C-alpha cells in the first residue's frame, strides 16, 4: 500500500476544494505516489460520487472523531487536512485526532481555525477559544514531531452574502422584499473569503515537498477585497433596481435559530452556545480587513473571488 494524504470532511465547505485541487498539484511533485483518502459521512452522496471520479482519490465513509492511531498507521497516512466542527466538544475530539496523528507518525497536518482576531484565550465567543487551545497544544514541545499549519480564515463569503442572494431571488419571483439581515456592520470593512479558496490554499500547503517552512505557522486568510454592509446593500440594489426597504446590520439571529433547531432539548449549555453571537464583534470593530492577510498566503495561492463574484455564483446556483 502506498502512503496517503487524508482529507477529513472532503465534501464540506473547504474539504471539497482541497480534494479537487490536490491531485493536480501532486502530479508534478515528489508526492505523486501518494493516495488521497477523502473522508465523508456518505459515500453515496452526489458530492462524494463526483470526488471519487478524481484520479488517485479514494472516498471512504469514516467518522473522523473515531479515527485511531492504528487506523492512521494502517492507511499509511503521512499528511492530513482537517476542518473541525465548532461544537462545544471540539477541543476534546480534535485534540484526540492530533494525539493519534502524533503517535501514528503523521508528518504534517493542515487545519482550519477561525477568524484570527478571535483566536485568543479571552475571546467572549466560545469556539475561537477552542481553536486557540488546539494551536497552543500543537505548539507545545510534546508535539515537535508533528509539523502543522493552522489557517485562520475570515468570515466565509457564502455565509455573509447568502441573505443578499435570498432577497434578490425573492424579488425576482414576487417583486417583494423581506427584511435584509446582514452579519456585517454598516461601515466596517471585512475581508470575507470564499471557502473554496481556503481549500485551494490548504491543498497547496499539503503538496509542498518540504512543508517545514510553514511548520507552526498561523496564517490569516482574507478575500481579495473588503466589503461593508453598505456595499452589500448597493450590490443588491443594482440587481433589483430599487432601494432595499429594511436592513438590519450586525444581525446574529442565526444563533437563535441554530439553538432552537439543533440544541434545544439537549444538555448543551445555552450560555456557552449563545456566546457565539459575539464572534462577529471583531469584524464590526474593523479588525478583520484584508490588510491583515498573511503575505505567505498571497505568495502561495492568493484568493481572487470578490464578494460580487460570490453573490453572482449564489444567484446562479
C-alpha positions as CSV (number, residue, x, y, z in Angstrom):
1,X,0.0,0.0,0.0
2,X,1.3,3.4,-0.9
3,X,1.4,6.4,1.5
4,X,-1.6,8.6,1.7
5,X,-2.9,12.1,2.4
6,X,-6.0,12.2,4.5
7,X,-8.8,14.8,3.9
8,X,-11.2,15.0,6.7
9,X,-14.6,16.3,5.6
10,X,-13.9,16.0,1.9
11,X,-17.4,17.1,0.9
12,X,-17.6,20.0,3.3
13,X,-17.1,23.8,2.9
14,X,-13.4,23.7,2.5
15,X,-12.6,20.0,2.1
16,X,-14.2,19.7,-1.3
17,X,-11.8,22.2,-2.9
18,X,-8.9,20.5,-1.2
19,X,-9.9,17.2,-2.7
20,X,-10.4,18.7,-6.2
21,X,-7.2,20.7,-6.2
22,X,-4.7,18.3,-4.6
23,X,-4.5,15.6,-7.4
24,X,-3.3,18.2,-9.9
25,X,-0.7,19.6,-7.6
26,X,0.7,16.1,-6.7
27,X,1.2,15.1,-10.3
28,X,4.2,17.3,-10.7
29,X,5.7,16.7,-7.2
30,X,7.7,14.1,-5.4
31,X,4.4,13.1,-3.7
32,X,2.9,11.8,-6.9
33,X,2.8,8.2,-5.4
34,X,0.6,9.3,-2.6
35,X,-3.1,8.2,-2.5
36,X,-5.7,10.8,-1.4
37,X,-8.2,9.4,1.2
38,X,-11.3,11.5,1.1
39,X,-13.4,11.0,4.2
40,X,-17.2,11.5,4.1
41,X,-20.3,10.6,6.1
42,X,-21.9,9.2,3.0
43,X,-20.0,7.8,0.0
44,X,-23.3,7.6,-2.0
45,X,-24.0,11.3,-1.9
46,X,-23.7,13.1,-5.2
47,X,-20.8,15.2,-4.0
48,X,-18.9,12.1,-2.8
49,X,-19.5,10.3,-6.1
50,X,-18.1,13.2,-8.0
51,X,-14.9,13.3,-5.9
52,X,-14.5,9.5,-6.4
53,X,-14.0,10.2,-10.1
54,X,-10.9,12.2,-9.5
55,X,-7.5,10.5,-10.2
56,X,-5.9,9.0,-7.1
57,X,-8.8,9.8,-4.8
58,X,-10.4,7.1,-2.7
59,X,-13.6,8.0,-0.9
60,X,-14.2,6.3,2.4
61,X,-17.1,6.5,4.9
62,X,-15.5,7.2,8.3
63,X,-16.4,9.4,11.2
64,X,-13.2,11.3,11.8
65,X,-13.7,11.6,15.6
66,X,-13.4,7.8,15.8
67,X,-10.1,7.7,13.9
68,X,-7.4,5.9,15.9
69,X,-3.6,5.8,15.7
70,X,-3.9,2.3,14.4
71,X,-6.3,3.4,11.6
72,X,-3.8,6.1,10.6
73,X,-0.9,3.6,10.5
74,X,-2.9,1.0,8.6
75,X,-3.7,3.6,5.9
76,X,-0.2,4.9,5.9
77,X,-1.3,8.5,6.4
78,X,1.7,10.8,6.2
79,X,-0.2,14.1,5.9
80,X,-3.7,15.2,6.8
81,X,-6.2,18.1,6.4
82,X,-8.9,18.7,9.0
83,X,-11.7,21.2,9.2
84,X,-13.2,20.5,12.6
85,X,-16.7,21.3,13.7
86,X,-17.4,24.2,16.1
87,X,-19.5,22.4,18.7
88,X,-18.6,22.7,22.4
89,X,-16.8,19.3,22.4
90,X,-14.5,20.4,19.5
91,X,-11.3,20.5,21.7
92,X,-11.8,17.0,23.1
93,X,-12.4,15.5,19.7
94,X,-9.9,17.4,17.6
95,X,-7.1,17.1,20.2
96,X,-7.7,13.3,20.2
97,X,-7.2,13.3,16.5
98,X,-3.9,15.2,16.8
99,X,-2.6,13.0,19.6
100,X,-3.4,9.9,17.4
101,X,-1.7,11.6,14.5
102,X,1.4,12.2,16.6
103,X,1.5,8.7,17.8
104,X,0.9,7.3,14.3
105,X,3.9,9.1,12.9
106,X,1.9,11.5,10.7
107,X,4.3,14.1,9.4
108,X,2.2,17.2,8.6
109,X,-1.3,18.4,9.4
110,X,-3.1,21.4,7.9
111,X,-6.1,22.5,9.9
112,X,-8.8,25.2,9.6
113,X,-9.1,27.6,12.5
114,X,-11.3,30.7,12.6
115,X,-11.1,34.5,12.3
116,X,-7.6,35.5,13.5
117,X,-8.7,38.4,15.7
118,X,-10.8,36.0,17.7
119,X,-8.2,33.3,18.3
120,X,-7.2,34.2,21.8
121,X,-7.8,32.9,25.3
122,X,-10.1,35.8,26.3
123,X,-12.4,35.8,23.3
124,X,-16.0,36.1,24.5
125,X,-17.3,33.6,21.9
126,X,-16.6,30.0,23.0
127,X,-15.4,28.3,19.8
128,X,-12.4,30.6,18.9
129,X,-11.0,29.8,22.4
130,X,-11.1,26.1,21.4
131,X,-9.1,26.9,18.3
132,X,-6.6,28.9,20.4
133,X,-6.3,25.9,22.8
134,X,-5.7,23.5,19.8
135,X,-3.0,25.8,18.5
136,X,-1.4,26.0,21.9
137,X,-1.5,22.2,22.2
138,X,0.2,21.7,18.8
139,X,2.8,24.4,19.6
140,X,3.9,22.6,22.7
141,X,7.3,20.7,22.8
142,X,5.4,17.4,23.1
143,X,4.2,17.9,19.5
144,X,7.6,18.8,17.9
145,X,7.5,15.6,15.8
146,X,4.3,16.6,14.1
147,X,4.5,19.6,11.7
148,X,1.4,21.7,11.3
149,X,-0.1,24.8,9.9
150,X,-3.2,26.5,11.1
151,X,-5.3,28.5,8.6
152,X,-7.3,31.4,10.2
153,X,-9.8,32.4,7.6
154,X,-12.1,35.4,7.8
155,X,-15.9,35.1,7.7
156,X,-16.9,32.9,4.7
157,X,-18.3,35.0,1.9
158,X,-21.0,32.4,1.1
159,X,-22.4,32.8,4.6
160,X,-22.0,36.6,4.6
161,X,-23.7,37.0,1.2
162,X,-26.5,34.4,1.5
163,X,-29.2,36.7,2.8
164,X,-28.4,39.1,-0.1
165,X,-28.9,36.3,-2.6
166,X,-32.1,35.2,-1.0
167,X,-33.6,38.8,-1.1
168,X,-32.7,39.1,-4.8
169,X,-34.2,35.7,-5.7
170,X,-37.4,36.5,-3.9
171,X,-37.7,40.0,-5.5
172,X,-37.2,38.4,-8.9
173,X,-40.1,35.9,-8.3
174,X,-42.6,38.1,-6.4
175,X,-41.4,41.7,-6.6
176,X,-41.5,41.7,-2.8
177,X,-38.7,42.1,-0.2
178,X,-38.2,40.5,3.2
179,X,-36.1,42.3,5.9
180,X,-32.4,42.1,4.8
181,X,-30.4,40.6,7.7
182,X,-26.7,41.2,7.4
183,X,-23.9,39.8,9.6
184,X,-21.7,42.8,8.8
185,X,-21.8,46.3,10.2
186,X,-22.8,49.2,8.1
187,X,-19.4,50.7,7.6
188,X,-16.6,48.4,8.9
189,X,-14.6,46.8,6.1
190,X,-14.3,43.0,6.3
191,X,-12.2,40.8,4.0
192,X,-14.7,37.9,3.6
193,X,-13.3,34.9,1.8
194,X,-14.7,32.1,-0.4
195,X,-14.4,28.8,1.4
196,X,-13.3,27.1,-1.8
197,X,-10.3,29.4,-1.9
198,X,-9.4,28.4,1.6
199,X,-9.4,24.7,0.4
200,X,-7.2,25.6,-2.5
201,X,-4.7,27.2,-0.1
202,X,-4.7,24.1,2.1
203,X,-4.1,21.9,-1.0
204,X,-1.0,24.0,-1.9
205,X,0.3,23.5,1.6
206,X,-0.3,19.8,1.6
207,X,1.5,19.4,-1.7
208,X,4.7,21.1,-0.5
209,X,7.6,18.7,-0.9
210,X,9.1,20.1,2.3
211,X,6.5,21.8,4.5
212,X,8.9,22.8,7.2
213,X,8.8,26.5,6.1
214,X,5.2,26.5,7.1
215,X,5.6,24.5,10.3
216,X,3.8,26.1,13.4
217,X,2.5,28.9,11.2
218,X,-0.8,30.6,11.8
219,X,-1.8,32.2,8.5
220,X,-4.5,34.9,8.3
221,X,-6.7,34.4,5.2
222,X,-8.9,37.1,3.6
223,X,-10.5,37.5,0.3
224,X,-9.1,39.9,-2.4
225,X,-11.1,43.0,-1.3
226,X,-13.0,44.4,1.7
227,X,-16.8,44.7,1.8
228,X,-19.1,46.5,4.2
229,X,-22.8,46.1,4.9
230,X,-23.5,49.3,2.9
231,X,-21.6,47.9,-0.1
232,X,-23.7,44.7,0.0
233,X,-26.9,46.8,0.0
234,X,-25.6,48.7,-3.0
235,X,-24.9,45.4,-4.9
236,X,-28.5,44.2,-4.1
237,X,-30.0,47.4,-5.4
238,X,-28.0,47.1,-8.6
239,X,-29.7,43.7,-9.1
240,X,-33.2,44.6,-8.2
241,X,-33.3,48.2,-9.5
242,X,-35.0,49.6,-6.4
243,X,-33.9,50.6,-2.9
244,X,-33.7,47.9,-0.2
245,X,-36.5,48.8,2.2
246,X,-35.5,47.3,5.6
247,X,-31.9,46.4,6.6
248,X,-30.7,45.0,9.9
249,X,-26.9,45.2,10.3
250,X,-25.0,43.2,12.8
251,X,-27.8,40.6,12.8
252,X,-26.9,37.4,14.7
253,X,-30.3,35.9,14.9
254,X,-28.9,32.8,13.2
255,X,-27.6,31.8,16.6
256,X,-31.1,31.7,18.0
257,X,-32.3,29.6,15.1
258,X,-29.3,27.2,15.5
259,X,-30.0,26.7,19.2
260,X,-33.7,26.2,18.6
261,X,-33.3,23.6,15.8
262,X,-30.1,21.9,16.8
263,X,-29.5,22.2,20.6
264,X,-32.8,22.9,22.3
265,X,-33.7,19.9,24.5
266,X,-30.0,18.8,24.6
267,X,-27.7,19.1,27.6
268,X,-25.5,21.7,25.9
269,X,-25.2,25.0,27.7
270,X,-27.2,27.8,26.3
271,X,-24.9,30.3,27.9
272,X,-21.9,28.7,26.0
273,X,-23.7,28.4,22.7
274,X,-25.2,31.9,22.7
275,X,-21.7,33.4,23.2
276,X,-21.2,32.7,19.5
277,X,-23.2,35.9,18.9
278,X,-20.1,37.8,19.9
279,X,-17.8,36.2,17.3
280,X,-18.6,38.9,14.8
281,X,-17.6,41.8,17.1
282,X,-14.0,41.9,15.8
283,X,-15.3,42.5,12.3
284,X,-17.7,45.2,13.4
285,X,-14.7,46.9,15.1
286,X,-12.7,47.0,11.9
287,X,-10.1,44.3,12.9
288,X,-10.7,41.9,10.0
289,X,-9.8,43.8,6.9
290,X,-7.7,42.5,4.0
291,X,-4.8,44.4,5.4
292,X,-4.3,41.6,8.0
293,X,-3.7,38.9,5.3
294,X,-0.5,36.8,5.7
295,X,1.9,37.6,2.9
296,X,2.9,34.0,2.7
297,X,-0.6,33.1,1.5
298,X,-0.6,35.9,-1.0
299,X,2.6,34.4,-2.5
300,X,1.4,30.8,-2.3
301,X,-2.2,31.0,-3.7
302,X,-3.7,34.4,-3.4
303,X,-7.5,34.4,-3.3
304,X,-9.2,36.1,-6.3
305,X,-13.0,35.7,-5.8
306,X,-14.6,39.0,-4.8
307,X,-17.8,39.5,-2.8
308,X,-19.5,40.4,-6.1
309,X,-18.2,37.1,-7.7
310,X,-19.6,35.1,-4.8
311,X,-23.0,36.9,-5.0
312,X,-23.2,36.1,-8.7
313,X,-22.5,32.4,-8.1
314,X,-25.1,32.2,-5.3
315,X,-27.7,33.6,-7.7
316,X,-26.7,31.2,-10.4
317,X,-26.7,28.2,-8.1
